[in-house]
């Protein structure tokens, strides 16, 4: 009977932290609720990760534990993992994001979330110079190779899927919407300031990635201050002394808005509901994203979303967000003020978001869709 099963390697080796790791954990936790009669699952995972710990505790079949270093991992994939795939007669590999560098006759299914690959007209790495920029260019070339090398690609964003077919001639693709797990322990979050009666709070739930356009925040704060609006910003980036952090803080003090901007560092999932209850607006000013949990969280916790007026954002949010020109402080401030003054607009955007949210799958349904697609691709290759 086992011989008739599809032997599948689930490749988690690129998921080491953050949102990607959470998505991988959701997949694992939902497996007991799936019909796995068709499959025999094996796993490759990066060392010292939550995914590795959970797989070990649940005694899943871990084929290999890779290094967290990308170059070492590729060598391990070519030399060691490829040999184990052949030994265990595994013909299908599902790499959650990215691609595994495995040798042999394999059907590789990959998840892709590198949005910049699908908008070549945008100079995504314009903020980087020299060796740093070259490294990112080389990584992008590797990822494009992975797209073309894969038998099938899974996307979370319809625009990215459409652009992939046009730009790279991909034939076998699948759109599977993301899901987010809100079944978490609830903890009380304390704001780092005293919120007065009429004060408004905006949340940037992100790190120092320049793509997020967080460097606009001090300018926005200054403009709001000049208009006499009591406003606070929370950013979950770390106060880590990085170049980006230092530049940001320098601008904050230069514009005299240090009492309006609060760098709080990473926020554990357990505090999210409490944090969202105390804020008024969610900001996402990214130039490009494949998807962002900020969107689903804003809808789920019923907070208006202020987002960059970009093609990727419109394809996801439709009429459930307020769009701004991400590099225009004046436009962003005008939209903030319009939301403060117009409660009907706030409620309309929240209601639209709640409707769209109904179209997103539960974690169990998403995992079921993934497994069904793996089975489909395996049978047609």
Beta strands, then each sheet from edge to edge (+ up, - down):
strand 1: 6-12
strand 2: 39-46
strand 3: 62-66
strand 4: 92-95
strand 5: 107-111
strand 6: 152-155
strand 7: 173-175
strand 8: 200-204
strand 9: 231-235
strand 10: 261-263
strand 11: 281-284
strand 12: 304-308
strand 13: 322-324
sheet 1: 3+ 2+ 1+ 4+ 5+ 6+ 7+
sheet 2: 10+ 9+ 8+ 11+ 12+ 13+
end
